[in-house]
């Protein structure tokens, strides 16, 4: 047998950005080919820096805060935890699209925004990313405990109102935000004195073994195809799992009931031209049937992840207005 016959071969290829070889090796390419080519303007009045929240894994978060000279920080600000998208397999909290959206959110809500790095599949299959999200909340709890003692990060100690924390994300990040919110609301994850008072799911990355109507007859010119979604789940879920795995399908046959969970109010962002739109609407509808507080913001004609595909577009402008209203409605309610 020749050496060529025994050499590892590519068994999975995601646009050349991720290749899985027959021996299990993962080769990563340059994600730039999948990123928009635009450049984006700076957002004045916002300072940002990276902090390490998990030393063993080398995981960081990017902290965004209106500058101390800004009128926005005359009082403590709500905290918006943000998980980036990428099907659990690609993406980075540092990518310009996510960075730009977080800059805008910090300035325009205003809020202290914490954009979280997490481990990616297929090197780290689910639930690794969700474990990282929970670890970040544990780190944030410690920051809240140290606030006022001189031991917390000074930006957070100065500006963050930990009792008004929101969990959010786009695409896979929205899926992650759902699961971490459930852990907090069910008492599985203790975060006090941090208080999660709402969560925001933008273009949520959900799935199921059974096809929805939008997957069977997709909208035209979508940014995320059914085939891409399937492949991302195949590379990120535990080996052998189907799209009815509880991470992918919160209402699947093996998923725990959310009925007894005291979830905080949710804002669910539903783009109209998204093959996952039926999953997004179905998620909101099921929660409403359980008596949960859910607001659905529909964006007709917009694609999956529009807020970061065009973070300075008109739809992103409207989303930030909706997000501001949602955040400060919850802030007012608990005041």
Beta strands, then each sheet from edge to edge (+ up, - down):
strand 1: 10-14
strand 2: 18-21
strand 3: 26-28
strand 4: 46-54
strand 5: 59-66
strand 6: 77-83
strand 7: 112-116
strand 8: 160-170
strand 9: 196-202
strand 10: 265-273
strand 11: 294-303
sheet 1: 1+ 2- 3+
sheet 2: 4+ 5- 7+ 6+ 8+ 9+ 10+ 11+
end
